Amino acid sequence: MRKEQRAFVVDVVGQWLTSGQSPRDAMAARAEIRRLPAASRAEVARVAAQVIAQQRWLSFARNEAVLQSPSPRVAAERLLEAHHQLAGDAAALADARARCAAIADPIVRLATRRSLPDWLAGEFVACHGDGADGLLQALGEPAARTVRANLLRVPSREHLAARLVALGIETEPGRHAPWALHVRGEQDLFDTAAYRDGAFEQQDEASQLAALVAAPPPGGRVLDLCAGSGGKTLALAAMLANKGQVLATDVSERRLDALRTRLARAGADNVQVRALSGTDLPREVAAFAARADRILVDAPCSGTGSWRRRPEARWAVDPAGLAALQATQDGLLDAAAACLRPGARLVYATCSVLRGENEARIEALRRRSPELELVRVAEVLGGSCAAPIADPTGTFLQLRPDRHGCDGFFAAILRRPRPRGLRETPDVGR
Ligand SMILES: C[S@@+](CC[C@H](N)C(=O)[O-])C[C@H]1O[C@@H](n2cnc3c(N)ncnc32)[C@H](O)[C@@H]1O
């Protein structure tokens, strides 16, 4: 790594240590980094992300409390030094591994080796048992670069792939989502006419699959309650082929502004956007929800499944924060369930791999609203399509980077049954 790139990594990591700013935001804020050639910029991003994610492991390898260095800048320099040393010096790596293997407490050992807080390592083991280590290892790897072909602008993902190849950008189709292309290499995707024309959006395959399982019926109405900057909103708008209606709501005006820009680029004109001030739904949103075919709750969560993309997230949550997130998740689920009309579906999604934010929230909802029925992912996607991406019973969407190559993700689908005697209309969603 060149001296200039090292200085940028120190800058970005130092900024995270000082203010908690994400490496993505820190890089976007620095014109001199934005001006780097795409491959150099990608290397700065990759190394900064690894240093932030592996902060605990790197401090352990140096055998010192690096975060107590005289300044964030010095701490960042020391962490980067350790990163390079472990990458290039097999003896140093073997020494750190041997010292780690000698830690008696298995949770502290796992937390040190995979670089996360002890309490969170305990949660991973409680949820994933022996699979926790492999999952944590995969969550520490760089994320795939994946785009979603926007079928409002291109006829198919094959057309998009051909258009990208003509720009020198090689891709391969995603394994599970029908619109996904994984991008090879480091070329700048956003400085292309294809991006400016809205031919694709950057979106992890897991997030695309969450939209897929929402499966709005043709011409249907969808409330996307936690739309954020609209990753799933845009996919839903395209699934509806610009027909029907999507109402995208969120408490963050900033994210909704980003969504408006993306909607215009994507050519989606079946989406309305509305800011919320909390979990209580304004009258017109509740009225839309009561007529909706789908209500998507893509809930705020710990983000444990998306650590490859957001390395700072592993240090941002604590037990009280996790409990607060679960309370918000319950509040959003109750608000959505209260509006759900008979025959309509509530789709709950998180990018968490923790049971407490996933299955446990659905179990709690069903204790509060026992009339809601679970709809199996296998029923929505078909058994053979669902089998590789669902839990063993085919009920929930359950994705992990070590098994599926995408972010960790969870989705559950619930339906309010129609009153007895009313005929079920076949659901042709997809
Ligand atoms: C996981 S993110 C959504 C990501 C988005 N759906 C996408 O696909 O890009 C969760 C969102 O929930 C929003 N949020 C938090 N509390 C909320 C609430 N009470 N009502 C609606 N949205 C809320 C956050 O602002 C955040 O944008």
PDBQT file of the ligand as one rigid body, heavy atoms in Angstrom, charges set to zero:
ROOT
HETATM    1  C1  LIG A 501     -33.047  -1.208   7.927  1.00  0.00    +0.000 C 
HETATM    2  S1  LIG A 501     -33.324   0.447   7.655  1.00  0.00    +0.000 S 
HETATM    3  C2  LIG A 501     -34.355   0.436   6.217  1.00  0.00    +0.000 C 
HETATM    4  C3  LIG A 501     -33.609   0.120   4.954  1.00  0.00    +0.000 C 
HETATM    5  C4  LIG A 501     -34.451   0.321   3.722  1.00  0.00    +0.000 C 
HETATM    6  N1  LIG A 501     -35.734  -0.351   3.791  1.00  0.00    +0.000 N 
HETATM    7  C5  LIG A 501     -33.726  -0.140   2.468  1.00  0.00    +0.000 C 
HETATM    8  O1  LIG A 501     -34.070  -1.209   1.906  1.00  0.00    +0.000 OA
HETATM    9  O2  LIG A 501     -32.822   0.566   2.029  1.00  0.00    +0.000 OA
HETATM   10  C6  LIG A 501     -34.493   0.825   8.895  1.00  0.00    +0.000 C 
HETATM   11  C7  LIG A 501     -35.149   2.166   8.739  1.00  0.00    +0.000 C 
HETATM   12  O3  LIG A 501     -36.131   2.294   9.766  1.00  0.00    +0.000 OA
HETATM   13  C8  LIG A 501     -36.261   3.658  10.019  1.00  0.00    +0.000 C 
HETATM   14  N2  LIG A 501     -37.050   3.812  11.274  1.00  0.00    +0.000 N 
HETATM   15  C9  LIG A 501     -36.646   3.797  12.542  1.00  0.00    +0.000 A 
HETATM   16  N3  LIG A 501     -37.690   3.932  13.375  1.00  0.00    +0.000 NA
HETATM   17  C10 LIG A 501     -38.784   4.052  12.610  1.00  0.00    +0.000 A 
HETATM   18  C11 LIG A 501     -40.180   4.245  12.855  1.00  0.00    +0.000 A 
HETATM   19  N4  LIG A 501     -40.656   4.327  14.097  1.00  0.00    +0.000 N 
HETATM   20  N5  LIG A 501     -41.019   4.321  11.815  1.00  0.00    +0.000 NA
HETATM   21  C12 LIG A 501     -40.546   4.226  10.544  1.00  0.00    +0.000 A 
HETATM   22  N6  LIG A 501     -39.236   4.042  10.240  1.00  0.00    +0.000 NA
HETATM   23  C13 LIG A 501     -38.377   3.970  11.267  1.00  0.00    +0.000 A 
HETATM   24  C14 LIG A 501     -34.852   4.177  10.024  1.00  0.00    +0.000 C 
HETATM   25  O4  LIG A 501     -34.804   5.572   9.799  1.00  0.00    +0.000 OA
HETATM   26  C15 LIG A 501     -34.236   3.372   8.882  1.00  0.00    +0.000 C 
HETATM   27  O5  LIG A 501     -34.261   4.104   7.682  1.00  0.00    +0.000 OA
ENDROOT
TORSDOF 0
